[in-house]
Amino acid sequence: PPRILTLEEPVLHMDHCIAFAVHGNPAPTLHWLHNGQVLRETEIIRMEFYQQGEVSEGCLLFNKPTHYNNGNYTIVATNQLGSANQTIKGHFLEKPFPAASGLFSFRMQYASKILRVNSKAFSFQVSIAVGLAAFACVLLVVLFIMINKYGRRSKFGMKG
């Protein structure tokens, strides 16, 4: 029956690799479980191994794993004479945000209330600023017209 010789924690080479070696005659078929669920191979997670006599050596490769890939990885080796499995914990990245604790969720609710109040105040401030800018533009246009109309006459009959 198959026997798992080695199963190592993930190591970063070109990709992250969970190295394994399995002995069995006849050669066992290999598949993986992630947290008890069958692991499908994708572009991000794939298994590569080679057979050397009765020993299969290889890696479960991870291309840029995230915190979603953290968990228990189980290799299952099966042939006609039996099966063997072994589990190892794979930890790649921390979660980006902590779990919402009571204090954290209270702070988030408080922050959202402040943002709602601040957004109303902000929209009022923007409308005031737009009104003042419009008033300034009208004032500048009126001044420009007055300067052009009355500023061309020279005082005391002198020509410039």
Backbone torsions as a table, in degrees:
resi	resn	phi	psi	omega
1	PRO	NA	160.9	-179.3
2	PRO	-67.7	152.8	178.3
3	ARG	-141.1	130.8	-179.7
4	ILE	-87.0	116.7	-177.2
5	LEU	-81.4	-48.6	180.0
6	THR	-141.1	149.4	171.8
7	LEU	-149.1	114.0	-172.2
8	GLU	-110.1	152.6	177.1
9	GLU	-63.0	156.8	-178.0
10	PRO	-59.2	136.5	178.3
11	VAL	-129.9	141.6	179.6
12	LEU	-89.6	116.6	169.5
13	HIS	-111.9	-114.3	169.0
14	MET	-74.7	-43.6	171.6
15	ASP	-120.0	170.2	172.6
16	HIS	-73.4	140.1	-173.2
17	CYS	-133.5	126.7	166.6
18	ILE	-99.6	103.5	-175.7
19	ALA	-79.8	145.2	179.5
20	PHE	-146.8	158.8	172.2
21	ALA	-142.5	130.6	-177.1
22	VAL	-128.9	134.9	178.3
23	HIS	-108.8	137.5	176.1
24	GLY	-176.3	145.6	176.3
25	ASN	-142.0	112.5	4.3
26	PRO	-67.9	163.0	-175.2
27	ALA	-59.1	127.8	-178.2
28	PRO	-77.5	154.7	170.1
29	THR	-87.5	142.7	-175.2
30	LEU	-116.6	137.9	167.8
31	HIS	-148.0	165.0	-172.5
32	TRP	-120.7	151.0	172.4
33	LEU	-120.0	142.4	174.2
34	HIS	-119.2	114.3	-176.4
35	ASN	52.0	40.8	176.5
36	GLY	84.9	-5.5	179.6
37	GLN	-104.6	145.7	179.2
38	VAL	-60.3	131.2	-178.5
39	LEU	-92.8	120.5	176.7
40	ARG	-88.6	141.2	176.4
41	GLU	-80.3	135.9	179.7
42	THR	-133.4	-169.7	175.1
43	GLU	-67.1	-27.2	-176.9
44	ILE	-87.6	-37.0	-178.0
45	ILE	-122.7	125.3	179.0
46	ARG	-149.7	155.8	178.9
47	MET	-109.1	133.3	173.6
48	GLU	-127.6	131.9	178.0
49	PHE	-153.9	164.3	175.4
50	TYR	-134.2	151.8	-178.1
51	GLN	-100.1	125.1	177.2
52	GLN	-126.9	95.6	-175.5
53	GLY	68.9	-122.9	-180.0
54	GLU	-95.0	3.0	-176.0
55	VAL	-110.9	130.3	172.9
56	SER	-105.6	122.4	178.0
57	GLU	-120.4	144.7	179.3
58	GLY	179.8	-161.8	-177.3
59	CYS	-141.7	145.7	163.1
60	LEU	-94.0	113.5	-172.0
61	LEU	-99.9	139.1	178.6
62	PHE	-122.8	122.5	177.3
63	ASN	-96.3	106.9	-179.5
64	LYS	53.5	64.1	-179.9
65	PRO	-71.5	157.1	179.1
66	THR	-119.4	-171.8	179.2
67	HIS	-66.6	-19.6	176.6
68	TYR	-67.9	-23.1	-179.8
69	ASN	-86.6	-4.9	176.1
70	ASN	-64.1	148.6	175.8
71	GLY	145.7	-169.7	-179.5
72	ASN	-92.8	129.6	177.9
73	TYR	-113.0	127.0	-178.2
74	THR	-118.0	126.8	172.7
75	ILE	-94.5	134.7	179.6
76	VAL	-121.7	119.8	178.6
77	ALA	-111.5	128.0	-175.7
78	THR	-135.1	134.9	167.1
79	ASN	-139.1	-172.5	-175.3
80	GLN	-65.2	-20.6	-175.4
81	LEU	-94.9	-6.7	179.7
82	GLY	152.1	-166.0	179.5
83	SER	-147.1	160.8	177.7
84	ALA	-144.5	149.9	175.5
85	ASN	-145.6	156.5	178.2
86	GLN	-151.0	143.9	-175.2
87	THR	-117.6	145.5	175.4
88	ILE	-140.3	149.9	179.9
89	LYS	-89.3	129.5	176.6
90	GLY	-110.1	122.5	178.6
91	HIS	-126.8	119.0	-174.8
92	PHE	-110.8	-51.4	-178.8
93	LEU	-140.3	154.3	173.6
94	GLU	-77.1	155.8	173.5
95	LYS	-65.4	141.7	-176.5
96	PRO	-69.0	-28.1	-179.9
97	PHE	-129.5	141.2	178.9
98	PRO	-68.2	160.2	177.0
99	ALA	-63.7	147.0	-176.2
100	ALA	-71.4	104.8	175.2
101	SER	-86.5	175.6	-179.2
102	GLY	-59.2	-47.5	-178.8
103	LEU	-66.2	-40.7	-179.3
104	PHE	-63.2	-45.6	-178.6
105	SER	-67.3	-36.6	176.4
106	PHE	-61.1	-44.1	179.7
107	ARG	-62.8	-39.8	-179.9
108	MET	-65.5	-41.0	178.1
109	GLN	-64.6	-43.2	179.2
110	TYR	-62.5	-43.8	-179.9
111	ALA	-63.4	-39.1	179.8
112	SER	-67.4	-35.4	176.5
113	LYS	-65.3	-43.1	178.8
114	ILE	-62.0	-41.0	179.8
115	LEU	-64.5	-38.6	178.3
116	ARG	-63.7	-45.6	178.8
117	VAL	-63.5	-45.1	-178.9
118	ASN	-65.0	-33.4	-179.7
119	SER	-68.1	-36.2	176.5
120	LYS	-65.8	-45.5	178.7
121	ALA	-63.3	-38.1	-179.6
122	PHE	-65.3	-43.3	-180.0
123	SER	-65.1	-36.2	176.3
124	PHE	-64.3	-43.8	-179.7
125	GLN	-64.0	-38.4	179.0
126	VAL	-64.9	-42.3	-179.9
127	SER	-64.8	-38.1	175.8
128	ILE	-62.3	-45.3	-178.4
129	ALA	-63.8	-41.0	179.3
130	VAL	-65.7	-41.0	178.1
131	GLY	-61.7	-45.3	178.7
132	LEU	-63.8	-39.5	179.3
133	ALA	-65.4	-41.0	178.2
134	ALA	-63.8	-43.4	177.4
135	PHE	-60.0	-43.5	179.6
136	ALA	-63.7	-39.6	178.9
137	CYS	-64.5	-44.4	178.7
138	VAL	-61.7	-43.2	179.4
139	LEU	-61.4	-42.8	178.9
140	LEU	-64.5	-40.2	179.3
141	VAL	-64.0	-44.7	179.0
142	VAL	-61.8	-45.0	178.0
143	LEU	-61.7	-40.4	179.5
144	PHE	-62.7	-43.6	179.4
145	ILE	-64.4	-43.8	-179.5
146	MET	-64.6	-40.3	179.3
147	ILE	-65.1	-42.3	179.3
148	ASN	-65.8	-37.5	-176.0
149	LYS	-76.9	-47.2	-173.9
150	TYR	-101.1	-13.7	-176.2
151	GLY	-85.2	-7.7	-176.9
152	ARG	-82.2	-24.1	-179.7
153	ARG	-74.6	129.5	177.9
154	SER	-82.6	143.4	-178.7
155	LYS	-80.4	149.2	176.7
156	PHE	62.0	21.0	175.8
157	GLY	70.0	15.5	-179.6
158	MET	-88.0	142.7	178.3
159	LYS	-101.1	139.0	-175.6
160	GLY	-86.9	NA	NA
